Amino acid sequence: MGIPLTGTSVNPARSLAPALVMGGQALSQVWVFIVGPAIGAIIAGLIYKFLYSEKEASLN
């Protein structure tokens, strides 16, 4: 839905290659495609750890 509005792609690899070729502003915005998934993975790991430790504690 947002692709026609922003011109971005959903695939980070699809965004990285054109940004490397174009440089400038396109390259300065690629960090979102690297940092965003990393932060999401960290948050997901913490949530999983919290939920798993709660489940394990209730079994004992």
SEKOL-608790 format. One record per residue (C-alpha): residue in one letter; x negated, y, z; residue number from 1. Coordinates in Angstrom, 2 decimals. Last residue first. Layout:
BEGIN
<r kero="a" east="X" north="Y" up="Z" voke="NUM"/>
...
// end
This chain:
BEGIN
<r kero="n" east="-7.76" north="-25.65" up="38.04" voke="60"/>
<r kero="l" east="-5.56" north="-25.38" up="34.93" voke="59"/>
<r kero="s" east="-4.56" north="-21.78" up="35.69" voke="58"/>
<r kero="a" east="-8.20" north="-20.68" up="35.67" voke="57"/>
<r kero="e" east="-8.76" north="-22.23" up="32.22" voke="56"/>
<r kero="k" east="-5.78" north="-20.36" up="30.75" voke="55"/>
<r kero="e" east="-6.91" north="-17.04" up="32.22" voke="54"/>
<r kero="s" east="-10.50" north="-17.65" up="31.03" voke="53"/>
<r kero="y" east="-9.21" north="-18.39" up="27.52" voke="52"/>
<r kero="l" east="-7.08" north="-15.23" up="27.39" voke="51"/>
<r kero="f" east="-9.93" north="-12.97" up="28.54" voke="50"/>
<r kero="k" east="-12.49" north="-14.67" up="26.28" voke="49"/>
<r kero="y" east="-10.12" north="-14.43" up="23.33" voke="48"/>
<r kero="i" east="-9.50" north="-10.73" up="24.03" voke="47"/>
<r kero="l" east="-13.24" north="-10.10" up="24.30" voke="46"/>
<r kero="g" east="-13.93" north="-11.95" up="21.07" voke="45"/>
<r kero="a" east="-11.16" north="-10.09" up="19.24" voke="44"/>
<r kero="i" east="-12.57" north="-6.76" up="20.46" voke="43"/>
<r kero="i" east="-16.06" north="-7.69" up="19.28" voke="42"/>
<r kero="a" east="-14.75" north="-8.88" up="15.92" voke="41"/>
<r kero="g" east="-12.73" north="-5.69" up="15.42" voke="40"/>
<r kero="i" east="-15.79" north="-3.58" up="16.26" voke="39"/>
<r kero="a" east="-17.83" north="-5.47" up="13.66" voke="38"/>
<r kero="p" east="-15.00" north="-5.27" up="11.11" voke="37"/>
<r kero="g" east="-14.83" north="-1.47" up="11.47" voke="36"/>
<r kero="v" east="-18.59" north="-0.83" up="11.59" voke="35"/>
<r kero="i" east="-19.42" north="-2.23" up="8.15" voke="34"/>
<r kero="f" east="-16.47" north="-1.04" up="6.04" voke="33"/>
<r kero="v" east="-16.43" north="2.28" up="7.89" voke="32"/>
<r kero="w" east="-20.14" north="2.75" up="7.16" voke="31"/>
<r kero="v" east="-19.28" north="2.92" up="3.46" voke="30"/>
<r kero="q" east="-18.18" north="6.57" up="3.74" voke="29"/>
<r kero="s" east="-21.61" north="8.16" up="3.25" voke="28"/>
<r kero="l" east="-22.17" north="6.04" up="0.14" voke="27"/>
<r kero="a" east="-19.11" north="7.46" up="-1.58" voke="26"/>
<r kero="q" east="-20.11" north="10.99" up="-0.56" voke="25"/>
<r kero="g" east="-23.45" north="10.80" up="-2.29" voke="24"/>
<r kero="g" east="-24.44" north="7.50" up="-3.88" voke="23"/>
<r kero="m" east="-22.69" north="6.42" up="-7.09" voke="22"/>
<r kero="v" east="-24.46" north="3.07" up="-7.57" voke="21"/>
<r kero="l" east="-24.57" north="2.18" up="-3.88" voke="20"/>
<r kero="a" east="-20.95" north="3.28" up="-3.44" voke="19"/>
<r kero="p" east="-19.87" north="1.18" up="-6.44" voke="18"/>
<r kero="a" east="-21.45" north="-1.93" up="-4.87" voke="17"/>
<r kero="l" east="-20.24" north="-1.33" up="-1.30" voke="16"/>
<r kero="s" east="-16.53" north="-0.95" up="-2.02" voke="15"/>
<r kero="r" east="-16.00" north="-4.31" up="-3.70" voke="14"/>
<r kero="a" east="-18.15" north="-5.96" up="-1.04" voke="13"/>
<r kero="p" east="-15.92" north="-4.41" up="1.64" voke="12"/>
<r kero="n" east="-12.77" north="-5.95" up="0.09" voke="11"/>
<r kero="v" east="-9.63" north="-3.93" up="0.80" voke="10"/>
<r kero="s" east="-10.48" north="-1.28" up="-1.74" voke="9"/>
<r kero="t" east="-10.24" north="2.46" up="-1.35" voke="8"/>
<r kero="g" east="-8.50" north="4.84" up="-3.73" voke="7"/>
<r kero="t" east="-6.78" north="6.61" up="-0.85" voke="6"/>
<r kero="l" east="-3.12" north="6.81" up="-1.88" voke="5"/>
<r kero="p" east="-3.03" north="4.10" up="-4.55" voke="4"/>
<r kero="i" east="-4.93" north="1.73" up="-2.21" voke="3"/>
<r kero="g" east="-2.77" north="2.44" up="0.83" voke="2"/>
<r kero="m" east="0.00" north="0.00" up="0.00" voke="1"/>
// end
